Structure formats: structure tokens, C-alpha cells
Amino acid sequence: MRMAQQSAARRRARGDAVGKPALYARVDQRVMDFVRAAAEQLGISQAEFVDEVLLHELGAVNERGLPVWWSKPIPSEEELGLRAS
């Protein structure tokens, strides 16, 4: 008789998200597929995986606080931002 392999907990511990703001975003399907697969392989929740990726990226910012890898144009200060329009 073969024993079922015990999988790692996929959810954070009860109360771990208390006081943490939620991030709701629509993402490219490839991003979602990557997040799901990586979290599954790591045995963690998708939320925990995204949180860790973003925390990791906090160290890779320039003097303006922007990601060093960002290559798209940044609106000038004269242009209305998304929040102001």
C-alpha cells in the first residue's frame, strides 16, 4: 500500500494577513500561470509568492524609487496621471 505524500500548507497561517492591505490587479494570463505554478511548486499560497516577489524587487530601485529594469516611458509631471484624470 502506497502512502499519500503530505503536501505543504498552501495557505498562510490564520491571522497572518491581518493588517495587510489587499492588492487587486488584472494581470496577463502568462503572469497568472507563472504565479500559480511557482506557488504550487513552492507549496505556498499565490498571495505569499507575489508578496515575496515584490519584496525582493524593493531592493532593485533607482534613486527615484523606480524599478531599475523599467523601460517604458514615464509621464512627465505636466501630464495628468491615471489617478488625476
Backbone torsions as a table, in degrees:
resi	resn	phi	psi	omega
1	MET	NA	129.3	-177.5
2	ARG	-93.1	131.9	-179.8
3	MET	-82.6	138.9	176.3
4	ALA	-69.7	138.3	179.2
5	GLN	-73.8	133.1	179.2
6	GLN	-77.1	123.3	178.7
7	SER	-89.7	153.8	179.1
8	ALA	-70.1	153.9	177.7
9	ALA	-60.6	134.1	-177.7
10	ARG	-99.4	-6.7	-178.1
11	ARG	-113.7	155.2	174.9
12	ARG	-71.2	160.0	178.6
13	ALA	-63.5	148.2	179.3
14	ARG	-53.4	129.9	178.0
15	GLY	88.1	-6.9	-177.1
16	ASP	-64.6	-30.3	-177.8
17	ALA	-90.3	-1.7	-179.4
18	VAL	-60.9	129.4	178.5
19	GLY	84.2	-2.7	178.7
20	LYS	-98.0	130.8	179.5
21	PRO	-70.2	152.6	178.3
22	ALA	-88.0	148.0	176.6
23	LEU	-119.6	113.4	178.5
24	TYR	-109.2	126.0	-178.7
25	ALA	-151.1	143.5	171.8
26	ARG	-90.0	131.1	-176.7
27	VAL	-127.4	162.5	175.5
28	ASP	-60.2	144.7	-179.2
29	GLN	-57.1	-35.3	178.5
30	ARG	-62.8	-37.0	178.4
31	VAL	-65.3	-46.9	-179.5
32	MET	-61.5	-42.6	178.4
33	ASP	-60.6	-41.7	179.2
34	PHE	-64.6	-46.6	-179.8
35	VAL	-60.3	-47.3	179.5
36	ARG	-59.4	-48.9	-177.2
37	ALA	-65.1	-44.4	-178.7
38	ALA	-65.2	-45.2	179.3
39	ALA	-61.9	-41.1	178.9
40	GLU	-61.0	-47.1	-179.0
41	GLN	-65.1	-34.0	179.9
42	LEU	-82.3	-15.2	-178.9
43	GLY	73.6	31.6	-179.8
44	ILE	-127.1	171.7	178.3
45	SER	-75.2	158.8	176.4
46	GLN	-62.8	-38.2	179.1
47	ALA	-61.3	-43.8	-180.0
48	GLU	-65.0	-39.7	179.2
49	PHE	-62.8	-48.7	-179.7
50	VAL	-61.6	-41.9	178.4
51	ASP	-58.2	-45.9	-178.8
52	GLU	-67.0	-39.9	178.0
53	VAL	-61.0	-47.3	-178.2
54	LEU	-68.0	-38.2	176.2
55	LEU	-62.9	-38.7	177.6
56	HIS	-61.4	-40.0	-178.2
57	GLU	-71.6	-17.0	179.0
58	LEU	-59.8	-25.9	-180.0
59	GLY	-81.3	-9.3	-176.0
60	ALA	-112.3	59.7	179.0
61	VAL	-122.5	155.3	178.6
62	ASN	-87.5	-171.3	-177.2
63	GLU	-65.6	-19.3	177.0
64	ARG	-90.6	-0.8	-179.6
65	GLY	83.2	15.1	-179.7
66	LEU	-99.5	150.3	178.4
67	PRO	-57.8	135.0	-178.1
68	VAL	-65.4	-22.6	-177.9
69	TRP	-89.0	-4.5	-176.3
70	TRP	-66.9	125.1	-176.8
71	SER	-118.4	-6.8	-179.2
72	LYS	-79.6	153.1	178.9
73	PRO	-59.6	145.8	177.9
74	ILE	-108.9	127.5	-179.3
75	PRO	-57.3	142.8	177.3
76	SER	-71.7	165.9	-177.8
77	GLU	-66.1	-21.6	179.1
78	GLU	-74.7	-26.7	-178.7
79	GLU	-78.1	147.4	177.5
80	LEU	-73.6	134.7	174.9
81	GLY	-79.1	172.4	179.9
82	LEU	-60.3	-39.6	-177.8
83	ARG	-69.4	-31.9	-176.4
84	ALA	-84.3	-21.1	-175.1
85	SER	-83.1	NA	NA
